[in-house]
Amino acid sequence: MGSKENSSSAAMKSASANAKAYGKILLTLQNCLLPEEKLVSTPSHLDGLDAETETELRILGCELIQTAGILLKLPQVAMATGQVIFQRFYYSKSLVRHNMEITAMGCVCLASKIEEAPRRIRDVINVFNHIKQVSSQKPITPVILDQNYVALKNQVIKSERRVLKELGFCVHVKHPHKIIVMYLQVLGYEKNKGLMQQSWNYMNDSLRSDVFLRHHPETVACACIYLAARQLQLPLPSSPAWFSLFKVKESDIRDVCRRIMRLYVRPRIKSEHLEKKVEELRRQYEEARSKARGTEVDGHTPSPPLPKHHNAWGGFISRSGSHAIPERTKSPRRSKSTSPSPVRDVVKHSKRKKHSRSRSRSHSRSHKPKKSQRRRSSSHKSRNRYRSRSRSRDRDFEKSSKTRNKHRRH
């Protein structure tokens, strides 16, 4: 038995050694955090957007997702998933190149499907339109189902697919709701509903920041409990520190607390000013893109591939193996020239001759009856002869019978 096991293990090792390293995606919950260098140099920052405007746009997008989720009657877990996905996406793509509002719509649609509470794209568009009208204090009017609506719907669908592509289809989010409840049970405050509700409030507010991309959910849960206990003036174990039981550092808790408290002291900026800044940068980007194109050749301007931003999820999506996609060989297009060519005329003439020959052969063959048709026709003729003979016999018999009857009378 031992020799068999050894031989099988040796065979497995040899097979693994000879196996080719194909491209794969390693997705776990341990590598969903971004390093500090990738958090500093975001794609939006590389496109010229300052850090304050980017932060405000991120907060505005998360607030739109939260408000839309409330109006769509989504569960809180779906709204939290949508906000975390939104924050993850804009560490891979730029706010200048991708519209924040359309991406927020795509994140709402995607999060509703992930948490098994799907909503129609039409309802999502209507809700976002309603929020925009209320915030700008305009008269509330329904969305007209015209070409603009169809184009917007297609953009939302494309945005949802783009988010999935950039995140490597790993959209699972570990939320600290249950973690907060378990930690309060360990600390003996499970019956204190005020502490639990305040901790949940801080946790829901923290979704507008990027703390879920910097720290683990356990750290965020401890920070929310820490803030809620300080506000309600409830004592927590200090010797030893209560958070050391959950393997969380005090420096990380303080960092999360600072980022959450900044949300409450930031100045309120109108969304119109943010949109103007982004539109100006987008216009500059389009101009630079048009200038970066090559010289005109035959009236057409070839567009070279744009410089791609780094994907922030280098650790989140680890690929091994290099496999280039084979380029498609383009078939030569047919020329649309109307000038006649002798080669085409010869080909057409030969095709017509062949077609006429085939038709004449089929026509000549159709005149000759097949064997089965001959047999049927001969049998039909014999039947007609038999019938005519029988009819003539019947007539002769009738005549003879009439003459006999006459003779008998006489």
C-alpha positions in Angstrom: 0.0 0.0 0.0 2.8 2.4 0.9 4.6 1.7 -2.4 1.4 2.5 -4.3 0.9 5.8 -2.5 4.5 6.8 -3.1 4.2 6.0 -6.8 1.0 7.9 -7.1 2.4 11.0 -5.3 5.5 10.8 -7.5 3.3 10.6 -10.6 1.3 13.7 -9.3 4.5 15.6 -8.8 5.8 14.8 -12.2 2.5 15.8 -13.8 2.5 19.1 -11.9 6.1 19.7 -13.0 5.2 19.1 -16.7 2.0 21.1 -16.6 1.9 24.4 -18.4 1.3 27.6 -16.4 -1.9 28.9 -17.9 -3.2 32.4 -17.2 -5.3 32.3 -14.0 -6.9 34.8 -11.6 -6.4 34.3 -7.9 -9.3 35.8 -6.0 -9.4 35.8 -2.2 -10.5 38.1 0.6 -6.9 38.5 1.8 -5.6 40.5 -1.2 -8.6 42.9 -1.6 -6.7 45.8 0.0 -4.5 48.2 -2.0 -1.0 49.3 -1.1 -0.3 52.9 -0.1 1.6 53.7 -3.3 -1.4 52.8 -5.5 -3.8 54.7 -3.2 -1.8 57.9 -3.7 -1.3 57.9 -7.5 -4.8 57.3 -8.7 -5.8 57.3 -12.4 -7.8 60.5 -11.8 -4.8 62.2 -10.3 -2.7 61.2 -13.4 -5.3 62.8 -15.6 -4.9 66.1 -13.7 -7.8 65.9 -11.2 -6.8 67.3 -7.7 -7.3 65.1 -4.6 -10.0 67.2 -3.0 -12.2 67.2 -6.1 -11.7 63.4 -6.5 -12.7 62.9 -2.9 -15.8 65.0 -3.2 -16.8 63.2 -6.4 -16.4 59.8 -4.6 -18.5 61.0 -1.7 -21.1 62.4 -4.1 -21.3 59.1 -6.0 -21.7 57.0 -2.8 -24.4 59.4 -1.6 -26.2 58.9 -4.9 -26.0 55.2 -4.5 -27.3 55.3 -1.0 -30.2 57.6 -1.8 -31.2 55.6 -4.9 -31.1 52.4 -2.9 -33.5 53.9 -0.4 -35.9 55.0 -3.1 -35.6 51.6 -4.8 -36.2 49.9 -1.5 -33.0 47.9 -1.7 -31.6 46.2 1.4 -28.8 48.0 3.2 -26.3 45.2 2.2 -27.0 45.9 -1.5 -26.3 49.6 -1.0 -23.1 48.9 0.9 -21.9 46.5 -1.8 -22.6 49.1 -4.5 -20.6 51.8 -2.7 -17.6 49.5 -2.1 -17.6 48.4 -5.8 -17.9 52.1 -6.8 -14.8 53.0 -4.7 -12.9 50.0 -6.1 -13.6 50.8 -9.7 -12.2 54.4 -9.5 -8.9 53.1 -8.3 -8.6 51.3 -11.7 -10.2 53.9 -13.9 -10.3 57.7 -14.0 -13.2 60.0 -13.1 -12.3 62.2 -16.0 -12.7 59.4 -18.6 -15.7 57.7 -17.1 -18.8 59.6 -16.0 -19.5 59.3 -12.2 -23.3 59.3 -12.4 -23.5 56.5 -15.1 -21.0 54.4 -13.1 -23.1 54.9 -10.0 -26.1 53.6 -11.9 -24.1 50.6 -13.1 -23.0 49.9 -9.6 -26.6 50.0 -8.3 -27.7 47.5 -10.9 -24.8 45.2 -10.3 -25.1 45.3 -6.5 -28.9 44.6 -6.7 -28.1 41.5 -8.7 -25.3 40.4 -6.4 -27.5 40.6 -3.3 -30.4 38.9 -5.0 -32.7 41.9 -5.1 -32.5 42.9 -8.8 -34.0 46.1 -10.1 -34.8 47.1 -13.7 -32.5 49.6 -15.4 -35.5 51.7 -16.2 -36.3 52.1 -12.5 -32.7 53.0 -11.7 -32.6 55.7 -14.4 -35.9 57.1 -13.2 -34.7 57.3 -9.6 -31.4 59.0 -10.5 -33.3 61.5 -12.7 -35.7 62.2 -9.7 -32.7 62.7 -7.4 -31.1 65.1 -9.8 -34.3 67.2 -10.3 -34.9 67.4 -6.5 -31.3 68.4 -5.7 -31.3 71.1 -8.4 -34.8 72.3 -7.4 -36.3 71.8 -10.8 -39.9 70.7 -11.6 -40.2 67.0 -11.4 -40.9 65.5 -14.8 -40.9 61.9 -16.0 -38.2 60.5 -18.2 -39.2 60.5 -21.9 -38.6 57.2 -23.7 -36.8 58.6 -26.7 -33.4 58.1 -28.3 -31.6 59.8 -25.4 -33.1 57.3 -23.0 -32.1 54.4 -25.2 -28.5 55.7 -25.4 -28.4 56.3 -21.6 -29.7 52.7 -21.0 -26.9 51.3 -23.2 -24.3 53.4 -21.4 -25.5 52.0 -18.0 -25.3 48.4 -19.4 -21.8 49.0 -20.7 -20.7 50.6 -17.4 -21.9 47.6 -15.5 -19.9 45.3 -17.7 -16.9 47.5 -17.4 -17.0 47.4 -13.6 -17.1 43.6 -13.8 -14.2 43.5 -16.1 -12.0 45.8 -14.1 -12.7 44.0 -10.8 -12.0 40.6 -12.4 -15.6 39.5 -11.7 -14.7 39.4 -8.0 -17.4 41.5 -6.5 -17.8 39.8 -3.1 -17.7 42.3 -0.2 -17.4 41.3 3.5 -19.5 43.7 5.5 -18.9 44.4 9.2 -22.5 44.3 10.3 -22.3 40.8 11.7 -18.8 41.4 13.0 -20.0 44.4 15.1 -22.7 42.2 16.6 -20.3 39.4 17.5 -17.7 41.9 19.0 -20.4 43.5 21.2 -21.5 40.1 22.4 -17.9 39.3 23.4 -17.7 42.7 25.2 -21.0 42.1 27.0 -22.9 45.0 25.3 -25.1 42.9 23.1 -28.3 44.2 24.9 -27.3 47.8 24.5 -29.3 48.7 21.4 -28.1 52.3 21.4 -24.4 51.3 21.2 -25.2 48.8 18.4 -27.3 51.2 16.4 -24.7 54.0 16.7 -21.9 51.6 15.6 -23.9 50.6 12.6 -24.5 54.3 11.8 -20.8 55.0 11.8 -20.2 51.9 9.7 -22.8 53.0 7.1 -21.2 56.5 6.9 -17.8 55.0 6.5 -18.9 53.5 3.2 -18.6 57.0 1.6 -14.8 56.9 2.3 -12.2 54.4 1.1 -11.5 52.7 4.4 -12.7 49.4 3.0 -9.9 49.5 0.5 -7.3 50.4 3.2 -8.3 48.2 6.1 -9.9 44.9 6.8 -13.6 44.7 7.9 -12.5 43.7 11.4 -10.6 46.9 11.8 -13.5 49.0 10.5 -15.9 47.2 13.0 -13.5 48.0 15.9 -13.2 51.6 14.9 -17.0 52.0 14.7 -17.4 50.5 18.2 -14.7 52.7 19.5 -16.4 55.9 18.1 -19.8 54.9 19.4 -18.5 54.0 22.9 -16.8 57.4 23.1 -19.9 59.3 22.0 -22.1 57.4 24.5 -19.4 57.5 27.2 -19.4 53.8 27.8 -16.2 52.2 29.3 -14.4 49.5 27.3 -11.7 47.1 28.7 -8.3 48.8 28.6 -5.9 46.4 30.4 -5.4 44.5 28.2 -6.9 46.6 25.4 -10.2 45.1 24.1 -9.2 45.4 20.4 -6.1 43.3 20.9 -8.4 40.3 21.5 -9.5 40.7 17.8 -5.9 41.2 16.6 -6.4 44.8 15.5 -3.8 47.6 15.9 -4.6 50.8 17.7 -3.0 52.9 14.9 -5.3 51.3 12.3 -8.3 52.1 14.5 -7.3 55.8 14.8 -6.7 56.0 11.1 -10.2 54.7 10.3 -11.7 57.1 13.0 -10.0 60.1 11.4 -11.3 59.3 8.0 -14.8 58.8 9.2 -14.8 62.1 11.2 -13.6 64.0 8.2 -16.9 63.2 6.5 -18.7 65.3 9.1 -16.5 68.4 9.1 -15.9 68.8 5.3 -17.4 71.9 3.6 -20.4 71.3 1.4 -19.6 71.8 -2.3 -22.3 72.0 -5.0 -22.2 69.2 -7.5 -22.4 71.8 -10.4 -18.9 73.1 -9.6 -17.5 69.6 -9.5 -19.1 68.7 -12.8 -17.6 71.9 -14.4 -14.1 70.9 -13.2 -14.5 67.4 -14.6 -15.9 68.7 -17.9 -13.0 71.0 -18.4 -10.5 68.2 -17.8 -12.5 66.0 -20.1 -12.4 68.6 -22.8 -8.6 68.9 -22.4 -8.3 65.2 -22.5 -10.3 65.0 -25.7 -8.1 67.7 -27.3 -4.9 66.0 -26.3 -6.3 62.7 -27.6 -7.1 64.3 -31.0 -3.6 65.9 -31.2 -2.0 62.6 -30.3 -3.4 60.9 -33.4 -1.2 60.4 -36.4 -1.0 62.3 -39.6 -3.8 61.9 -42.1 -3.4 59.1 -44.7 -5.9 58.9 -47.6 -8.3 61.2 -45.7 -8.4 58.9 -42.6 -6.7 59.6 -39.3 -5.5 56.4 -37.6 -6.1 56.4 -33.9 -3.1 54.9 -32.0 -3.9 53.0 -28.7 -4.1 55.3 -25.8 -1.7 54.9 -22.8 -3.5 52.6 -20.4 -3.5 53.3 -16.7 -2.2 50.7 -14.4 -4.8 48.4 -12.9 -4.8 49.1 -9.2 -5.8 45.5 -8.4 -2.4 44.1 -9.2 -2.5 42.1 -5.9 -6.2 41.7 -6.1 -6.0 40.0 -9.5 -2.8 38.1 -9.9 -2.2 36.7 -13.3 0.4 34.1 -14.2 1.4 33.1 -17.7 1.6 35.3 -20.8 -0.8 34.5 -23.5 -1.3 37.0 -26.3 -4.6 37.0 -28.1 -4.1 35.9 -31.7 -4.7 38.8 -34.1 -7.5 38.4 -36.6 -6.4 38.2 -40.2 -8.4 40.6 -42.1 -9.8 39.3 -45.4 -9.0 41.6 -48.4 -12.0 43.8 -49.1 -13.6 43.7 -52.5 -13.0 46.8 -54.6 -16.1 48.7 -55.4 -14.8 49.9 -58.8 -17.3 49.8 -61.6 -14.7 49.3 -64.4 -15.1 45.9 -66.2 -12.3 43.4 -66.0 -11.6 40.7 -68.6 -11.1 38.1 -65.9 -14.5 38.7 -64.4 -16.1 38.5 -67.8 -14.5 35.1 -68.5 -15.5 33.7 -65.1 -19.1 34.9 -65.6 -19.2 33.5 -69.1 -18.0 30.1 -68.0 -20.4 30.1 -65.1 -23.3 30.8 -67.5 -22.2 28.0 -69.8 -22.1 25.5 -67.0 -25.5 26.7 -65.8 -27.0 26.3 -69.2 -25.5 22.8 -69.7 -26.8 21.7 -66.4 -30.3 23.0 -67.3 -30.3 21.3 -70.7 -29.2 18.0 -69.2 -31.9 18.2 -66.5 -34.4 19.1 -69.2 -33.4 16.2 -71.4 -33.5 13.9 -68.6 -36.9 15.0 -67.5 -38.4 13.8 -70.9 -37.2 10.3 -70.5 -39.5 8.5 -68.1 -37.9 6.5 -65.3 -38.3 2.7 -64.9 -40.9 3.1 -62.2 -42.9 5.5 -64.5 -42.7 2.9 -67.3 -43.9 0.2 -65.1 -46.8 2.3 -63.9 -47.8 3.3 -67.4 -47.7 -0.3 -68.7 -49.8 -1.6 -65.9 -52.3 1.2 -66.5 -52.6 0.3 -70.2 -53.2 -3.4 -69.4 -55.9 -2.5 -66.9 -57.7 -0.3 -69.5 -57.5 -3.2 -72.1 -59.0 -5.6 -69.6 -61.8 -3.2 -68.8 -62.7 -2.7 -72.4 -62.7 -6.4 -73.1 -65.0 -7.1 -70.2 -67.4 -4.4 -71.3 -67.5 -5.8 -74.8 -68.3 -9.3 -73.4 -71.1 -7.9 -71.3 -72.6 -6.2 -74.4 -72.4 -9.5 -76.4 -74.0 -11.4 -73.6 -76.9 -8.9 -73.3 -77.5 -9.1 -77.1 -77.5 -12.9 -77.1 -79.9 -13.0 -74.2 -82.3 -10.7 -75.9 -82.4 -12.8 -79.1 -83.0 -16.0 -77.1 -85.9 -14.4 -75.3 -87.5 -13.4 -78.7 -87.2 -16.9 -80.1 -88.8 -18.4 -77.1 -91.8 -16.0 -77.3 -92.3 -16.9 -80.9 
